Amino acid sequence: MNQDLLDLKPKPAIRRRGQRTRTIPEQIADDVSRAIVNGDYRGGERIREQELATLYGVSRGPVREAIRTLQERGLVNFFPRRGAYVVDVTLDTIVEIFNVRAVLMGLAARDLARRKDVEFVAELHTGIAEARAMAKAKATTPLDFARAIAHLGGMVAARCGNKHLARLLRDQLDHTLWGIIWRDRPLDFFTPQRQAAAVREWEKLEAAIAAADDSEADLLLRRVFFNARDAAIKTLQKTRSDKVGPAGLIRD
């Protein structure tokens, strides 16, 4: 049995305000997703239903539901009568996911700048102020700060006037690997300096949106995600043996 999955066996979780309790299938899917991202599962390795059912103390039903979720996220391939096999999720794959998210979010920022949404700018300003205060607080953890920054990104995605784009961004969060990358493990924002730099990035973005500079807003938000991508890859490389090819590390 995979030792890392033993370590990931669900423990009583602190429920944050506004968060719903995850079902057992969701917990299993999230745990296995993290193990795949960390490289604990090899590409082509079989996910064994009975092993997971025994580990979590459940029947095979919740495990099968978890495997369906993993398939929706693109992390496993399921073959009738053969079972589920892990997709080879390389660091290059994770880079590509960041790049796609960066471009889509850049389009959302461009839309917001063009629409001159004064109410949104005010809300973004408040959110950035909260992140700034967190960056100055010694008790702030990297994961808590990452969630504050993710909240800013969620504001951009939700308030975008392009409904199709907003739906794509929401679906990417809920149904792909992107949603699991940041959920429970910090990959960035480990130092006060990095947190302060992230706040400055968002302050520049706020100014560009407020000034209705759509091209600058697009560029700035893409750079926010590229910087987070580079930090996350650096963290993941500590637990993985594969390397990143230079082709995916675009900057603009």
C-alpha positions in Angstrom: 0.0 0.0 0.0 1.3 3.5 -0.9 2.8 4.9 2.3 2.0 8.5 1.3 -1.7 7.6 1.1 -1.5 6.2 4.6 -0.1 9.6 5.6 -3.0 11.3 3.8 -5.7 9.3 5.4 -8.4 11.9 6.4 -8.1 13.5 9.8 -10.7 15.8 11.4 -10.5 19.0 9.4 -11.1 22.6 10.5 -14.1 23.9 8.6 -13.7 27.5 7.5 -16.5 29.9 7.3 -18.3 29.5 4.0 -16.8 26.1 3.3 -19.1 23.0 3.0 -18.0 19.7 4.4 -16.5 17.5 1.8 -18.0 14.1 1.2 -15.9 10.9 1.7 -15.6 10.4 -2.1 -14.4 14.0 -2.4 -11.8 13.5 0.4 -10.5 10.3 -1.3 -10.3 12.0 -4.7 -8.5 15.0 -3.2 -6.0 12.8 -1.3 -5.2 10.7 -4.3 -5.0 13.9 -6.5 -2.3 15.3 -4.1 -0.4 12.0 -4.2 -0.4 12.1 -8.0 0.8 15.8 -8.1 3.5 15.0 -5.6 4.7 12.1 -7.8 3.8 9.4 -5.3 2.0 7.6 -8.1 3.8 6.8 -11.3 2.2 7.3 -14.7 0.4 4.0 -15.6 0.2 2.8 -12.1 -3.2 1.2 -11.2 -5.5 2.7 -8.6 -6.8 -0.4 -6.7 -10.4 0.0 -5.4 -10.1 -2.5 -2.6 -6.9 -0.9 -1.3 -8.5 2.5 -1.0 -11.7 1.0 0.4 -9.7 -0.7 3.2 -7.6 2.4 3.9 -10.7 4.6 4.3 -12.9 2.0 5.9 -15.6 2.3 3.3 -17.3 0.1 0.7 -16.2 0.2 -2.9 -19.1 2.6 -3.8 -17.5 5.8 -2.5 -14.1 4.7 -4.0 -15.7 4.2 -7.4 -17.2 7.7 -7.1 -13.8 9.1 -6.2 -12.3 7.4 -9.2 -14.9 9.0 -11.4 -13.9 12.4 -10.0 -10.2 11.7 -10.7 -11.2 10.8 -14.3 -13.1 14.1 -14.6 -9.9 15.9 -13.4 -7.9 14.1 -16.1 -5.7 12.3 -13.5 -6.7 8.7 -14.3 -7.9 6.7 -17.3 -10.6 4.2 -16.5 -11.0 1.0 -18.6 -14.0 -1.3 -18.0 -13.0 -4.6 -16.5 -9.4 -3.4 -16.2 -9.7 -0.6 -13.7 -8.3 2.9 -13.3 -4.7 3.9 -14.2 -2.8 7.0 -13.4 -2.1 9.5 -16.1 1.5 10.6 -16.3 1.3 14.1 -14.7 4.7 15.6 -15.3 5.9 19.0 -14.1 5.5 20.1 -17.7 1.9 19.2 -17.4 1.5 21.3 -14.3 3.3 24.2 -16.1 0.8 24.0 -19.0 -2.1 24.2 -16.5 -0.7 27.4 -15.0 -0.1 28.8 -18.5 -3.7 28.1 -19.5 -5.0 29.6 -16.3 -2.8 32.7 -16.7 -4.1 33.4 -20.2 -7.8 33.0 -19.3 -7.4 35.2 -16.2 -5.6 37.8 -18.3 -8.7 37.9 -20.5 -10.9 38.3 -17.5 -8.8 41.3 -16.2 -8.9 42.8 -19.7 -12.7 42.6 -19.7 -12.9 44.2 -16.2 -10.7 47.1 -17.3 -12.8 47.7 -20.4 -16.1 47.7 -18.4 -14.8 50.3 -15.9 -16.5 48.5 -13.0 -16.0 51.0 -10.1 -17.7 48.8 -7.6 -15.4 45.9 -8.5 -12.3 48.1 -8.2 -13.5 49.1 -4.7 -14.0 45.5 -3.7 -10.6 44.5 -5.1 -9.0 47.4 -3.2 -10.5 46.0 0.0 -9.3 42.5 -0.7 -5.8 43.7 -1.5 -5.7 45.6 1.8 -6.6 42.4 3.6 -3.8 40.6 1.9 -1.4 43.4 2.7 -2.3 43.2 6.4 -1.8 39.4 6.3 1.6 39.9 4.7 2.7 42.1 7.6 1.3 39.8 10.3 3.9 37.3 11.6 1.3 34.7 12.4 0.1 34.4 8.7 0.9 31.0 7.3 1.8 30.5 3.6 -1.4 28.5 3.0 -3.6 31.3 4.6 -1.9 33.9 2.5 -2.3 31.7 -0.6 -6.0 31.5 0.1 -6.2 35.3 0.4 -4.5 35.7 -3.0 -6.8 33.0 -4.4 -9.8 35.0 -3.2 -8.6 38.0 -5.3 -8.3 35.7 -8.3 -11.8 34.4 -7.6 -13.1 38.0 -7.5 -11.7 38.6 -11.0 -13.1 35.3 -12.4 -16.6 35.8 -10.8 -17.0 39.5 -11.8 -15.8 39.1 -15.4 -18.5 40.2 -17.8 -17.8 37.4 -20.3 -20.1 34.7 -18.9 -18.6 31.9 -21.0 -15.1 32.8 -19.8 -16.3 33.0 -16.2 -17.9 29.5 -16.6 -14.6 28.2 -18.0 -12.7 29.6 -15.0 -15.1 28.1 -12.5 -15.1 24.7 -14.2 -11.3 24.7 -14.3 -11.4 25.3 -10.5 -14.0 22.6 -9.8 -13.2 19.9 -12.2 -9.5 19.9 -13.1 -6.1 19.5 -11.5 -6.0 23.3 -11.0 -8.5 23.1 -8.1 -6.3 20.7 -6.1 -2.9 22.2 -6.7 -3.4 24.9 -4.0 -6.2 23.5 -1.9 -4.3 22.1 1.1 -0.6 22.5 0.5 1.3 25.8 0.2 3.5 25.9 -2.9 4.4 29.6 -2.8 4.4 32.6 -0.4 6.8 31.1 2.1 8.5 34.3 3.1 7.3 37.8 4.0 9.3 39.2 1.1 7.4 37.0 -1.4 4.1 37.8 0.2 4.9 41.6 0.0 5.9 41.1 -3.7 2.6 39.4 -4.4 0.7 42.3 -2.8 2.6 44.8 -5.0 1.7 42.7 -8.1 -2.0 43.0 -7.3 -1.7 46.7 -6.4 -0.3 47.3 -10.0 -3.2 45.3 -11.4 -5.7 47.3 -9.4 -4.2 50.5 -10.8 -4.4 49.2 -14.4 -8.0 48.1 -14.1 -9.0 51.4 -12.5 -7.3 53.3 -15.3 -9.1 51.2 -17.9 -5.8 50.0 -19.3 -7.0 46.7 -20.6 -3.8 45.5 -22.2 -1.7 46.3 -19.1 -4.3 44.6 -16.9 -4.1 41.5 -19.1 -0.3 41.5 -19.0 0.0 42.1 -15.3 -2.4 39.3 -14.2 -0.7 36.8 -16.5 2.6 37.7 -14.8 1.0 37.1 -11.4 0.3 33.6 -12.5 3.6 33.0 -14.1 5.4 34.1 -10.9 3.2 31.7 -8.9 3.9 29.0 -11.4 7.6 29.3 -11.1 7.5 29.3 -7.3 5.1 26.3 -7.3 7.4 24.3 -9.7 10.4 25.1 -7.5 8.5 23.6 -4.5 7.3 20.5 -6.4 10.8 19.8 -7.7 11.9 19.0 -4.2 9.7 15.9 -4.1 9.8 14.9 -7.7 12.5 13.5 -9.9 11.4 14.9 -13.3 12.5 18.3 -14.7 10.8 21.1 -16.5 11.4 21.8 -20.2 12.1 25.4 -21.1 9.4 25.6 -23.7 6.6 26.0 -21.2 8.1 28.7 -19.1 6.7 31.6 -21.1 6.8 35.0 -19.4 4.4 37.2 -21.5 
